[in-house]
Amino acid sequence: MTLKSRKCAALLAITAVLGVYGAAAYRVELLRQQPYAASSCSSAHCLPHAGTLSVVR
């Protein structure tokens, strides 16, 4: 490999790592901004944790 192609490969690798890190940070931020009830329940029929009896009806 020439020096130019090594630099290009290193730049491509660094860009890929930063892209994956940025995507993970974005996902964590989206999960952090969700309400607790939405993030802790995977079913569509879940009730809110702070719900009252009128919600159950």
C-alpha positions in Angstrom: 0.0 0.0 0.0 1.2 3.5 -0.7 1.1 6.2 1.9 -1.8 7.9 0.1 -4.0 4.8 0.2 -3.1 4.1 3.9 -4.2 7.6 4.8 -7.4 7.1 2.8 -8.1 3.8 4.6 -7.4 5.3 8.0 -9.7 8.2 7.3 -12.4 5.8 6.1 -12.1 3.7 9.2 -12.2 6.7 11.5 -15.3 8.1 9.7 -17.0 4.7 10.1 -16.3 4.5 13.8 -17.5 8.0 14.3 -20.7 7.3 12.4 -21.5 4.2 14.5 -20.8 6.2 17.7 -23.0 9.0 16.5 -25.8 6.7 15.7 -25.6 5.0 19.1 -25.5 8.4 20.9 -28.6 9.5 18.9 -30.5 6.3 19.9 -29.6 6.7 23.6 -30.8 10.3 23.5 -34.1 9.3 21.9 -34.6 6.6 24.6 -33.7 9.1 27.3 -36.3 11.5 26.2 -39.1 8.9 26.2 -41.4 8.8 29.1 -40.7 5.9 31.5 -44.0 4.1 30.8 -43.3 4.0 27.1 -39.8 2.8 27.4 -40.6 0.1 30.0 -43.5 -1.6 28.2 -43.2 -3.5 25.0 -46.9 -4.4 24.7 -49.6 -2.2 23.1 -52.0 -3.0 26.0 -49.9 -1.7 28.8 -51.3 0.7 31.4 -49.3 3.7 32.6 -47.6 3.1 35.9 -49.1 6.3 37.4 -52.6 5.5 36.1 -55.8 5.9 38.1 -58.7 3.5 38.2 -60.5 5.4 35.4 -57.7 4.4 33.0 -58.5 0.7 33.7 -62.0 1.0 32.4 
